[in-house]
Amino acid sequence: MTHELLTIGRISVDIYPNDIGVGLEDVTSFGKYLGGSPSNVAVAAARHGRRTGVITRTGDDPFGTYLHRELEKFGVDDSFVAPVQGLQTAVTFCAIKPDTDEFPLYFYGRFPTAPDLQIKADELDLDAIRTAGIFWSTVTGLCQEPSRAAHIEAHQARDRDSLKIGQYTILDLDYRPMFWASEEEARAEVAKILPHVTVAIGNDKECAVAVGEGTPDEQADRLLAAGVEIAVVKLGPEGVMAKTRTERVVSAPVPVKTVNGLGAGDSFGGAFCHGLLSGWPLAQVLDYANAAGAIVASRLSCADAMPTPDEVTALLAQHGRPVPGISIPQGAAL
């Protein structure tokens, strides 16, 4: 199987409250879901019909069994998901307070390490990594050995200059300070990976950790100077910008009522990959991904909430945005 998208890194069981708007101390019931950003991105792209897989590790426990079942349910190849003896599957709790825009995360089973940080370089299927349409990794996977060395090995095996037309290597700048000793340490590790990356995606803080403080355009320009072909900078309430050496596009926010903002970025990522693989113009890729992220922000869970193409195109059409593959009538509001 050649994967259209192959991701590597974090996986967990997300424990989300059914009680909205209260702290964890007051929650009376929870639901459990597949979680972990690279795994969610694989699920999101699978919902758009893409052949996806994830390279990760779980504990040898019931939660690990649950994650295998969920990946299978969502159509994500779990051939590269294996248990690590002596470690428990990581679990993530969050509180959901949409009225105050608070979604604090509490990580369990990640300190001092987690199974998905025990991926080893000699365990990788480098042929699968080389041949994937898109290879997706995150900065979090660089925070600790042996995962760090495995990520470097994977990227070195997928030489940027040898990629075929339509192949991309994406780095999610995904900086989480609790996993790092300092921003400087993270920046040094990102610098080792950027020479192998064709697309970088992050918000202003994540871009600042990767390439320094500055305006979104300055940060995008620094990423492009490092050899990235597409720099995507999320602008918060102002939407998202993508920049290449010849093009700059901005997608305005798609308004929805936020329920849980945690999965929006992963939905954006999976939809962005789908758009790239489809060969759409960059502006359409960005709009489509933006709408996909908005849909998940309006729902409770992450993986289970990932939208289908019909849901994304319906939201775009509802707001008068161009729908990929469909011409826009003259005079339509954009």
Secondary structure, 3 states (H helix, E strand, C coil): CCCCEEEECCCEEEEEECCCCCCHHHCCCEEEEEECHHHHHHHHHHHCCCCEEEEEEEECCHHHHHHHHHHHHHCEECCCEEEECCCCCCEEEECCEHHHCECCEEEECCCCCCHHHCCCHHHCCHHHHHHCCEEEEEHHHHCCCCHHHHHHHHHHHCCHHHCCCCCEEEEECCCCHHHCCCHHHHHHHHHHHHHHCCEEEEEHHHHHHHHCCCCHHHHHHHHHHCCCCEEEEECHHHCEEEECCCCEEEECCCCCCCCCHHHHHHHHHHHHHHHHHHCCCHHHHHHHHHHHHHHHHCCCCCHHHCCCHHHHHHHHHHCCCCCCCCCCCCCCCC
